[in-house]
């Protein structure tokens, strides 16, 4: 339990920074919706003139930006990117930072198993992720309600935020497994972020070319695509199950590899 509190204290400043960035993204993003709404059909028609690659990259493809929930679906892509980068980084950093900071000899010789240390570190990181998700959820509901008068579809925002949380945990697990596998403590964060960006690019490619639809199982961004969730009204159980399996495999692998390897001191 002491390790959990220690890690939470060590990361609270970072959490404040990420939360401030998320608040700014949500509020500034929804503020633009009122400008688009006031522009009427002319503003909406302008988006329709954009080529498909631009619409896909911007997250507009398949969404009606003239509606509050449709516009929020566009903003959701950027929320997803910010939150998953945070999750991947904290997953990698919280496991490997003792080796990075050359403090392994102070923590791991203590009368406590490596597995318990890893467990408490992971719990601390998940608490960090939950807090960011809650701040994102509350600010999203308030911002959409403020800038879109008479909006009442908060259930859809909550559904999107559940998808966001699963994505956060998925990339957090990716970061942690890389920290467990790599001996160089600087590599996990870099590799996790690179994989995240590659999966985003694959998502764009799949949306641009229907012949590559089979690649949708390779990118988690396709699992929780805002346009699909909003149009269907719910998360896809198959993708929830697939994400859960991947998370369990990643976390289990983290324990296996981290317990086996020699630590850098």
KETOR-691418 format. One line per field, with one value per residue: residue number from 1; x negated, y, z of N, C-alpha, C in turn; residue in three letters. Coordinates in steps of 0.05 Angstrom, whole numbers, padded with zeros to 5 digits. Each point is the difference from the previous one (the first is absolute). Last residue first. Layout:
N
martor <- c(NUM,...)
n.east <- c(X,...)
n.north <- c(Y,...)
n.up <- c(Z,...)
ca.east <- c(X,...)
ca.north <- c(Y,...)
ca.up <- c(Z,...)
c.east <- c(X,...)
c.north <- c(Y,...)
c.up <- c(Z,...)
nutor <- c(ala,...)
# end
This chain:
265
martor <- c(265,264,263,262,261,260,259,258,257,256,255,254,253,252,251,250,249,248,247,246,245,244,243,242,241,240,239,238,237,236,235,234,233,232,231,230,229,228,227,226,225,224,223,222,221,220,219,218,217,216,215,214,213,212,211,210,209,208,207,206,205,204,203,202,201,200,199,198,197,196,195,194,193,192,191,190,189,188,187,186,185,184,183,182,181,180,179,178,177,176,175,174,173,172,171,170,169,168,167,166,165,164,163,162,161,160,159,158,157,156,155,154,153,152,151,150,149,148,147,146,145,144,143,142,141,140,139,138,137,136,135,134,133,132,131,130,129,128,127,126,125,124,123,122,121,120,119,118,117,116,115,114,113,112,111,110,109,108,107,106,105,104,103,102,101,100,99,98,97,96,95,94,93,92,91,90,89,88,87,86,85,84,83,82,81,80,79,78,77,76,75,74,73,72,71,70,69,68,67,66,65,64,63,62,61,60,59,58,57,56,55,54,53,52,51,50,49,48,47,46,45,44,43,42,41,40,39,38,37,36,35,34,33,32,31,30,29,28,27,26,25,24,23,22,21,20,19,18,17,16,15,14,13,12,11,10,9,8,7,6,5,4,3,2,1)
n.east <- c(-00420,00075,00042,00032,00077,00086,00086,00044,00049,00088,00071,00041,00062,00092,00052,00029,00073,00087,00039,00039,00087,00071,00028,00060,00092,00049,00027,00078,00086,00027,00051,00077,00061,-00015,-00043,-00072,-00081,-00056,-00055,-00079,-00072,-00055,-00046,-00072,-00083,-00068,-00054,-00013,00078,00031,-00029,00047,00035,-00031,00041,00044,-00045,-00009,00003,-00073,-00079,-00007,-00024,-00091,-00053,-00002,-00056,-00090,-00023,-00015,-00082,-00072,-00008,-00041,-00095,-00050,-00003,-00058,-00101,-00067,-00043,-00052,00008,00095,00085,00068,00039,00066,00086,00054,00046,00081,00077,00046,00058,00087,00058,00045,00075,00082,00047,00052,00086,00067,00035,00069,00087,00040,00040,00087,00071,00037,00066,00057,-00002,00022,-00065,-00106,-00081,-00005,00000,-00079,-00069,00006,-00021,-00092,-00055,00001,-00052,-00095,-00037,-00007,-00073,-00083,-00012,-00022,-00090,-00058,00005,-00047,-00092,-00023,00001,-00076,-00073,00005,-00022,-00091,-00046,00012,-00050,-00090,-00015,-00036,-00063,-00083,-00060,00024,-00005,-00081,-00058,00026,-00012,-00031,00053,00042,00037,00081,00079,00063,00096,00059,00004,00055,00093,00026,00008,00077,00080,00009,00025,00090,00060,00003,00046,00095,00046,00013,00072,00087,00044,00065,00085,00056,00058,00082,00066,00050,00033,-00024,-00068,00004,-00053,-00056,-00096,-00065,-00095,-00088,-00040,00062,00028,-00059,-00005,00070,00019,00059,00083,00067,-00004,00046,00092,00030,00005,00074,00087,00002,-00045,-00003,-00034,-00093,-00041,00006,-00061,-00087,-00020,-00025,-00092,-00049,00009,-00045,-00095,-00039,-00003,-00069,-00085,-00012,-00019,-00089,-00058,00007,-00041,-00092,-00025,00006,-00058,-00050,00056,00040,-00053,-00010,00070,00003,-00060,00021,00052)
n.north <- c(-00032,-00073,-00103,-00102,-00076,-00050,00039,00054,-00044,-00035,00062,00044,-00047,00000,00073,00000,-00055,00030,00065,-00029,-00034,00061,00041,-00046,00003,00075,00005,-00046,00039,00102,00095,00075,00051,00011,00074,00038,-00050,00002,00075,00010,-00079,-00078,-00078,00025,00030,-00064,-00066,-00081,-00038,00034,-00027,-00039,00053,00036,00024,00087,00099,00083,-00017,-00049,00047,00048,-00048,-00019,00063,00000,-00060,00025,00054,-00043,-00041,00052,00020,-00065,-00005,00061,-00016,-00071,00005,00026,-00059,-00095,-00092,-00050,-00045,00037,00081,-00006,-00019,00072,00057,-00031,00008,00082,00014,-00034,00047,00075,-00016,-00015,00076,00047,-00029,00029,00084,00011,-00011,00073,00067,-00016,00018,00088,00063,00083,00117,00098,00076,00009,00031,-00029,-00094,-00047,00004,-00055,-00091,-00021,00002,-00076,-00074,00004,-00014,-00088,-00051,00010,-00049,-00091,-00025,-00006,-00078,-00073,-00008,-00038,-00093,-00046,-00010,-00068,-00088,-00023,-00027,-00088,-00068,-00016,-00019,00021,00035,00061,00030,00057,00100,00052,-00016,00037,00091,00055,00036,-00052,-00080,00005,00014,-00061,-00020,00072,00038,-00035,00018,00089,00030,-00023,00049,00087,00005,-00011,00074,00063,-00024,00001,00081,00030,-00037,00034,00075,-00013,-00022,00069,00040,-00041,00014,00080,00028,00018,-00054,-00106,-00094,-00064,00036,00063,00003,00025,-00048,-00023,00065,00023,-00057,00008,00097,00092,00050,-00001,00063,00081,00008,00028,00093,00046,-00006,00051,00061,-00007,-00080,-00009,00039,-00044,-00069,00013,-00010,-00085,-00022,00036,-00043,-00083,00001,00031,-00059,-00063,00027,00003,-00081,-00031,00036,-00033,-00082,-00001,00015,-00072,-00082,-00035,-00028,-00083,-00075,-00026,-00047,-00092,-00054,-00028,-00078)
n.up <- c(-00244,-00055,-00005,-00037,-00023,00011,00026,-00064,-00070,00020,00018,-00072,-00053,00022,-00029,-00091,-00024,00022,-00057,-00081,00002,00002,-00080,-00055,00024,-00025,-00089,-00025,00020,-00028,00024,-00016,-00056,-00101,-00042,00050,00003,-00076,-00015,00055,00019,00042,-00030,-00058,00031,00026,-00071,-00050,-00043,-00084,-00091,-00075,-00073,-00090,-00082,-00002,00011,00047,00094,00035,00018,00081,00076,00012,00042,00094,00043,00010,00073,00083,00013,00028,00092,00054,-00001,00053,00093,00031,00005,00069,00066,-00024,-00007,-00036,00012,00057,-00027,-00066,00028,00032,-00062,-00036,00051,-00003,-00070,00010,00057,-00034,-00054,00041,00027,-00064,-00018,00057,-00017,-00065,00031,00044,-00052,-00028,00059,00009,-00053,-00007,-00026,-00011,-00025,-00011,00037,00093,00016,-00021,00063,00078,-00008,-00006,00078,00056,-00027,00009,00084,00028,-00032,00043,00079,-00007,-00014,00074,00050,-00031,00022,00083,00005,-00030,00058,00064,-00029,-00008,00077,00029,-00042,00026,00105,00101,00077,-00042,-00073,-00076,00001,-00007,-00077,-00086,-00044,-00083,-00077,-00068,00032,00044,-00053,-00053,00010,-00016,-00091,-00072,00002,-00015,-00089,-00050,00016,-00038,-00088,-00019,00008,-00071,-00080,00001,-00009,-00086,-00048,00019,-00043,-00066,00030,00030,-00061,-00012,00065,-00006,-00098,-00089,-00042,-00026,-00036,-00052,-00020,00039,00036,-00040,-00071,-00068,-00063,-00069,-00075,-00067,-00042,00007,00003,00069,00072,-00009,00019,00085,00018,-00035,00042,00092,00068,00096,00036,00007,00074,00082,00017,00037,00091,00034,00008,00073,00083,00011,00008,00081,00073,00002,00031,00093,00042,-00001,00065,00088,00018,00020,00087,00062,00016,00077,00071,-00007,00020,00090,00041,-00015,00048,00088,00014)
ca.east <- c(-00003,-00023,00006,-00018,-00024,-00022,-00010,-00013,-00026,-00018,-00010,-00015,-00027,-00013,-00006,-00021,-00025,-00009,-00009,-00026,-00019,-00004,-00016,-00026,-00012,-00004,-00024,-00023,-00009,00001,-00026,-00012,00011,00011,00020,00023,00014,00014,00022,00022,00003,00017,00017,00024,00016,00021,-00001,-00027,-00005,00014,-00019,-00009,00017,-00018,-00012,00017,00000,-00004,00023,00024,-00003,00005,00028,00014,-00004,00017,00027,00003,00003,00025,00020,-00003,00011,00029,00012,-00003,00017,00029,00013,00008,00024,-00006,-00019,-00025,-00016,-00008,-00019,-00026,-00012,-00011,-00024,-00021,-00010,-00015,-00026,-00013,-00011,-00021,-00023,-00011,-00013,-00025,-00018,-00006,-00021,-00025,-00008,-00010,-00026,-00019,-00006,-00024,-00010,00010,-00012,00020,00023,00022,-00002,-00002,00025,00020,-00006,00005,00029,00014,-00003,00015,00029,00008,-00002,00023,00025,00000,00004,00029,00015,-00007,00014,00028,00003,-00003,00024,00022,-00006,00006,00029,00012,-00008,00016,00028,00002,-00005,00026,00014,00018,-00011,00004,00028,00013,-00012,00009,00009,-00020,-00010,-00008,-00025,-00020,-00013,-00028,-00014,00003,-00018,-00028,-00004,-00001,-00024,-00023,00001,-00005,-00028,-00015,00003,-00013,-00029,-00011,00000,-00023,-00025,-00006,-00018,-00025,-00012,-00015,-00024,-00017,-00013,-00018,00012,00021,-00011,00014,00012,00022,00013,00027,00020,00010,-00022,-00008,00022,00001,-00023,00003,-00005,-00027,-00017,00006,-00013,-00029,-00005,00002,-00023,-00024,-00006,00022,-00005,00009,00030,00009,-00006,00020,00026,00001,00005,00029,00012,-00006,00014,00029,00008,-00002,00021,00025,00000,00003,00028,00017,-00006,00012,00029,00005,-00004,00023,00012,-00021,-00012,00020,00002,-00025,00000,00022,-00009,-00018,00016)
ca.north <- c(00017,00018,00028,00014,00014,-00017,-00017,00017,00010,-00022,-00014,00019,00000,-00026,00002,00019,-00011,-00022,00012,00012,-00022,-00013,00019,-00001,-00026,00001,00016,-00014,-00020,-00027,-00012,-00016,00006,-00025,-00010,00019,-00001,-00026,00000,00016,00022,00021,-00013,-00009,00024,00005,00027,00006,-00015,00013,00012,-00021,-00001,-00006,-00026,-00021,-00022,00010,00016,-00017,-00015,00018,00007,-00024,00002,00022,-00010,-00018,00016,00015,-00020,-00005,00022,00000,-00022,00007,00023,-00006,-00010,00022,00014,00028,00005,00014,-00015,-00025,00006,00008,-00025,-00016,00013,-00001,-00028,-00002,00011,-00016,-00023,00009,00007,-00026,-00013,00014,-00009,-00028,00001,00006,-00023,-00020,00009,-00006,-00028,-00005,-00027,-00019,-00027,-00021,00004,-00011,00010,00030,00011,-00005,00017,00029,00003,-00004,00024,00022,-00006,00002,00029,00013,-00007,00015,00028,00003,-00001,00024,00022,-00003,00010,00029,00011,-00001,00020,00026,00002,00005,00027,00019,-00001,00017,-00013,00000,-00027,00000,-00017,-00029,-00011,00010,-00012,-00028,-00003,-00014,00018,00025,-00005,-00006,00024,00002,-00025,-00007,00014,-00006,-00029,-00006,00011,-00016,-00027,00002,00007,-00025,-00018,00012,00001,-00028,-00008,00014,-00011,-00025,00008,00009,-00024,-00012,00016,-00005,-00026,00002,-00007,00020,00021,00025,00014,-00015,-00019,00011,-00014,00018,00007,-00024,-00006,00021,-00003,-00021,-00027,-00010,00005,-00021,-00025,00004,-00007,-00030,-00011,00007,-00020,-00014,00003,00027,00000,-00015,00016,00022,-00011,00002,00029,00004,-00015,00014,00026,-00004,-00013,00020,00020,-00012,-00003,00027,00007,-00015,00010,00027,-00003,-00008,00025,00018,00006,00006,00026,00020,00004,00012,00028,00012,00005,00023,00024)
ca.up <- c(00024,-00003,00000,00018,-00010,-00009,00022,00020,-00009,-00007,00024,00015,-00011,00008,00028,00004,-00011,00018,00025,-00005,-00003,00026,00016,-00011,00007,00029,00005,-00011,00020,-00012,-00005,00021,00026,00010,-00019,00000,00026,00002,-00019,00009,-00019,00013,00020,-00015,-00007,00020,00012,00008,00025,00023,00019,00018,00024,00022,-00005,00010,-00019,-00027,-00007,-00002,-00025,-00022,00001,-00011,-00029,-00010,00000,-00023,-00024,00000,-00007,-00028,-00015,00005,-00016,-00028,-00006,00001,-00024,-00017,00011,-00001,00021,-00007,-00019,00011,00022,-00012,-00010,00022,00011,-00020,00001,00026,-00006,-00021,00013,00018,-00016,-00009,00023,00006,-00021,00007,00021,-00012,-00015,00019,00009,-00022,00001,00016,-00006,00020,-00005,-00001,00017,-00016,-00027,00000,00009,-00021,-00023,00006,00005,-00026,-00016,00012,-00002,-00028,-00006,00013,-00014,-00026,00006,00007,-00025,-00015,00014,-00007,-00027,00001,00013,-00020,-00020,00012,00004,-00027,-00007,00017,-00009,-00024,-00026,-00015,00003,00023,00021,-00005,00002,00024,00024,00003,00028,00015,00021,-00013,-00015,00020,00010,-00006,00004,00028,00019,-00005,00003,00029,00013,-00009,00012,00029,00002,-00004,00023,00023,-00004,00000,00028,00012,-00011,00015,00022,-00012,-00011,00022,00003,-00023,00004,00022,00025,00005,00017,-00007,00022,00012,-00018,-00007,00016,00020,00018,00016,00019,00020,00017,00020,-00011,00005,-00023,-00020,00007,-00005,-00028,-00002,00013,-00015,-00021,-00014,-00029,-00008,00001,-00023,-00024,00000,-00010,-00029,-00006,-00001,-00023,-00025,00000,00000,-00025,-00021,00004,-00009,-00029,-00010,00005,-00020,-00026,-00002,-00003,-00027,-00015,00001,-00026,-00020,00007,-00005,-00029,-00009,00007,-00014,-00028,00000,00000)
c.east <- c(-00023,-00002,-00026,00006,-00016,-00026,-00024,-00011,-00014,-00028,-00021,-00012,-00019,-00029,-00014,-00008,-00023,-00026,-00010,-00011,-00028,-00021,-00007,-00020,-00029,-00014,-00006,-00026,-00025,-00011,00004,-00027,-00012,00014,00014,00022,00025,00016,00017,00024,00026,00001,00021,00020,00025,00017,00023,-00001,-00028,-00005,00013,-00020,-00009,00016,-00019,-00012,00015,00003,-00001,00024,00025,00000,00008,00030,00015,-00002,00020,00028,00003,00004,00028,00022,00000,00014,00031,00014,-00001,00018,00031,00017,00010,00025,-00008,-00018,-00027,-00019,-00010,-00020,-00027,-00015,-00013,-00026,-00023,-00013,-00017,-00028,-00015,-00014,-00023,-00025,-00013,-00015,-00028,-00020,-00007,-00023,-00027,-00009,-00012,-00028,-00020,-00007,-00026,-00011,00007,-00011,00020,00025,00022,00001,00000,00026,00021,-00004,00007,00030,00014,-00002,00017,00030,00009,00000,00024,00025,00001,00006,00030,00017,-00005,00017,00030,00004,-00002,00026,00022,-00006,00007,00030,00013,-00007,00017,00029,00003,-00006,00028,00015,00018,-00014,00000,00028,00013,-00010,00010,00007,-00022,-00013,-00010,-00027,-00021,-00015,-00030,-00015,00002,-00018,-00029,-00004,-00002,-00026,-00024,-00001,-00008,-00030,-00016,00000,-00015,-00030,-00012,-00001,-00024,-00026,-00010,-00021,-00027,-00014,-00017,-00026,-00018,-00015,-00021,00015,00020,-00009,00014,00015,00022,00016,00028,00022,00010,-00021,-00008,00021,-00001,-00024,00001,-00004,-00028,-00016,00004,-00015,-00030,-00007,00000,-00025,-00025,-00009,00021,-00003,00011,00031,00010,-00005,00020,00027,00002,00007,00030,00013,-00005,00015,00031,00009,-00001,00023,00026,00001,00005,00029,00016,-00005,00014,00029,00004,-00004,00022,00012,-00021,-00011,00020,00002,-00024,00000,00021,-00010,-00017)
c.north <- c(00020,00018,00017,00030,00013,00016,-00016,-00016,00017,00011,-00021,-00014,00019,-00001,-00025,00002,00019,-00012,-00021,00012,00012,-00022,-00013,00018,-00002,-00026,00003,00015,-00015,-00020,-00028,-00009,-00016,00004,-00026,-00010,00018,-00001,-00025,-00001,00015,00025,00021,-00014,-00008,00025,00004,00027,00007,-00013,00014,00011,-00021,-00002,-00009,-00028,-00024,-00022,00010,00016,-00018,-00015,00018,00006,-00024,00002,00021,-00011,-00018,00015,00014,-00020,-00004,00023,00000,-00021,00007,00024,-00003,-00009,00023,00016,00030,00006,00014,-00015,-00026,00006,00007,-00025,-00017,00012,-00004,-00028,00002,00011,-00018,-00024,00009,00005,-00027,-00014,00013,-00011,-00028,00000,00004,-00026,-00020,00010,-00008,-00029,-00006,-00028,-00019,-00028,-00023,00001,-00010,00011,00031,00012,-00003,00017,00029,00004,-00002,00025,00023,-00004,00004,00030,00013,-00006,00017,00030,00004,00002,00026,00022,00000,00012,00030,00012,00002,00023,00028,00005,00008,00029,00020,00002,00020,-00011,00000,-00027,-00002,-00018,-00030,-00013,00009,-00013,-00029,-00003,-00012,00019,00025,-00005,-00005,00023,00004,-00027,-00010,00012,-00008,-00030,-00007,00009,-00017,-00028,00001,00005,-00025,-00020,00010,00000,-00028,-00005,00013,-00013,-00025,00007,00007,-00025,-00011,00016,-00007,-00027,00000,-00007,00021,00022,00026,00014,-00016,-00021,00008,-00013,00018,00008,-00023,-00006,00020,-00004,-00021,-00028,-00010,00004,-00021,-00026,00003,-00009,-00031,-00013,00006,-00020,-00014,00005,00027,00000,-00014,00017,00023,-00010,00004,00030,00005,-00014,00015,00027,-00002,-00011,00021,00019,-00011,00000,00028,00008,-00013,00012,00027,-00003,-00006,00025,00021,00009,00007,00028,00022,00007,00014,00030,00014,00007,00025)
c.up <- c(-00004,00025,-00002,-00002,00022,-00006,-00008,00023,00021,-00007,-00007,00025,00015,-00009,00011,00030,00006,-00009,00020,00026,-00003,-00001,00027,00015,-00010,00009,00029,00006,-00009,00021,-00011,-00008,00023,00027,00010,-00018,00000,00026,00001,-00020,00007,-00018,00011,00020,-00016,-00007,00020,00015,00011,00026,00024,00020,00020,00026,00022,-00005,00012,-00021,-00029,-00008,-00004,-00026,-00023,00000,-00014,-00030,-00009,-00001,-00025,-00025,00000,-00009,-00030,-00015,00003,-00018,-00029,-00007,00002,-00024,-00017,00009,00001,00024,-00005,-00018,00012,00021,-00013,-00010,00022,00011,-00020,00002,00026,-00005,-00020,00013,00018,-00017,-00008,00022,00003,-00021,00011,00021,-00013,-00014,00020,00007,-00022,00001,00015,-00004,00022,-00008,-00005,00017,-00019,-00029,-00001,00009,-00022,-00024,00004,00003,-00027,-00017,00010,-00003,-00029,-00006,00012,-00015,-00026,00005,00005,-00025,-00015,00014,-00009,-00027,00001,00011,-00021,-00019,00012,00003,-00027,-00007,00015,-00010,-00023,-00028,-00011,00002,00025,00021,00000,00004,00026,00026,00005,00030,00017,00019,-00013,-00013,00021,00014,-00003,00007,00029,00022,-00003,00004,00029,00014,-00008,00012,00029,00001,-00004,00024,00025,-00003,00003,00030,00013,-00010,00015,00021,-00014,-00009,00023,00001,-00023,00004,00022,00026,00006,00019,-00010,00022,00015,-00016,-00006,00017,00022,00021,00018,00021,00023,00018,00022,-00013,00003,-00025,-00021,00006,-00006,-00029,-00002,00012,-00016,-00021,-00017,-00029,-00008,-00001,-00025,-00025,-00002,-00011,-00030,-00004,-00002,-00024,-00025,-00003,-00002,-00027,-00022,00003,-00011,-00031,-00011,00003,-00022,-00027,-00002,-00006,-00030,-00016,00001,-00026,-00022,00005,-00006,-00030,-00010,00006,-00016,-00028,00000)
nutor <- c(unk,unk,unk,unk,unk,unk,unk,unk,unk,unk,unk,unk,unk,unk,unk,unk,unk,unk,unk,unk,unk,unk,unk,unk,unk,unk,unk,unk,unk,unk,unk,unk,unk,unk,unk,unk,unk,unk,unk,unk,unk,unk,unk,unk,unk,unk,unk,unk,unk,unk,unk,unk,unk,unk,unk,unk,unk,unk,unk,unk,unk,unk,unk,unk,unk,unk,unk,unk,unk,unk,unk,unk,unk,unk,unk,unk,unk,unk,unk,unk,unk,unk,unk,unk,unk,unk,unk,unk,unk,unk,unk,unk,unk,unk,unk,unk,unk,unk,unk,unk,unk,unk,unk,unk,unk,unk,unk,unk,unk,unk,unk,unk,unk,unk,unk,unk,unk,unk,unk,unk,unk,unk,unk,unk,unk,unk,unk,unk,unk,unk,unk,unk,unk,unk,unk,unk,unk,unk,unk,unk,unk,unk,unk,unk,unk,unk,unk,unk,unk,unk,unk,unk,unk,unk,unk,unk,unk,unk,unk,unk,unk,unk,unk,unk,unk,unk,unk,unk,unk,unk,unk,unk,unk,unk,unk,unk,unk,unk,unk,unk,unk,unk,unk,unk,unk,unk,unk,unk,unk,unk,unk,unk,unk,unk,unk,unk,unk,unk,unk,unk,unk,unk,unk,unk,unk,unk,unk,unk,unk,unk,unk,unk,unk,unk,unk,unk,unk,unk,unk,unk,unk,unk,unk,unk,unk,unk,unk,unk,unk,unk,unk,unk,unk,unk,unk,unk,unk,unk,unk,unk,unk,unk,unk,unk,unk,unk,unk,unk,unk,unk,unk,unk,unk,unk,unk,unk,unk,unk,unk,unk,unk,unk,unk,unk,unk)
# end
